[in-house]
């Protein structure tokens, strides 16, 4: 937890216990959870936690660059503590999410532009579902 406390502090985020526990969950659950997933997982052990706190904390994490919002599905926002450049794959059958590490993409038609952020999302069938 001390590592998370230092990381959040370095990004200008006051590391309250709720923020630390939300970041801990996000960092250790690579399934790209929604705010509701995080709330449901943490609320039983933290009765004072509210959904509003989870949403506000996630928005703060995104704003400060310690998490990214993943908009792979138009019906839900998911969150990722891995802020390195990578893509996401969602299985249309089982709903599993996977990180896909990529090299910097070659993008044509934007010469002279500055790209500050990119997000590549892929949908299809995962290896297991594709075998059936």
N, C-alpha and C positions, 0 to 999 in steps of 0.2 A: 504494500500500500504506500510505503514511503516513496517508491519510485513514481507512482501515479501522482502523489501529492506534489512532488518536485516538478513533474511534467506540467501539471495544470498551473502551478504557480509561475513557471517560466513563460507560460502563454497568457499570463495576466488574469487567470481565473482563481478566485478565492476557493481553496479546496475544502469546502464543507464536507461533512460526513456523507450527506446525500449525494453530492457531486462525485465524491470518491467512489461510492458504491455503484453509482450509475456508470461511471467510467470503467470501473473494474469489470462490471458485467459486460459492457460493450466491448472492451478489449479482449475478454476471454471467451466470448461467444461469437464465433465467426460465421454464424448463420444470418448475419445482417438483420438483427431484430428490429421490429417496429417499436414505437414508444409504448404501445399497449403490451407488447411482449415483455419489455423491460419492467413496466409497472407490475404486471402480473407475477413476474419472478421475484421482485424485491419487496412488494407490499406485505406478504405474510411475515417477514422478519423485520419490517419497518412500518408499523401501523400509521405513523405520522406522514408517510409519503403520500403525495397526491399525484394524480395524472398531470395536473398543471405543472407541478415541479419537474416531472420527467420531461414534458414537452419543452418547458423553458430552459432546462439544463441542456437538452440536446440541441436546441437552437443556439445557445451560447457556445457549445462545443463546436458547432459548424462555423459560427461567426469567427471564433478564435483559431480555427484551423486544427483542432485536435480530433475532429471527426468529419466525415462526409455524409451527406444525405444521398441515398441511392434511390433514384426514381426509375426503377426498371418496370414497375407496374403502375399504371395510372390510378389505381385504387388505394395505394398505400405508399408511404415513405418509409424506407428502411435506413438504418444507420450503420456506419462502418468506422471503426477506430483506426483502420489501416489507411493512412492518408497518402501512401505512396501511389505512384501512377500504376493503375491496374484496371482491368475490365471486370465485369460481372456477368455470370451466366446463370439464368434461371430455367430450371426444367419445367416445361409446360405440363408435364404429367404429374410428377410428385411434388413440385414446388420447391425443391432443394435449390439453394444458392451456392455458387462456387466463385471463388476469386480466380481470375485468369490473368497471369502476369504477361505483360506485353512490352515490347520495345516501343520507344516513342513512335507514334504513328506518323506516316507520311501523308500530309494533307495538301492537296493541290487546290489552287484557286484562292488561296488566302495570302498570297505573297504580299508583304508589307504590313500584314496584321500581326498583332501580338496576342498569342493565346496564353491566357493565364490559368485556365483550367479546362480539362476535357473529361468526358465520361463516356465510356463505351459499354453498352449493355447488349447482351446476346440472349436470345431465347431459343429453345429447342428441346431436345430430349437428352437427359444425362446418359451416361454409359449404361447404367442398370436398366433404365426405362427403354432405351433404344434396343436392348436385347430381346424384349418381349414382343 
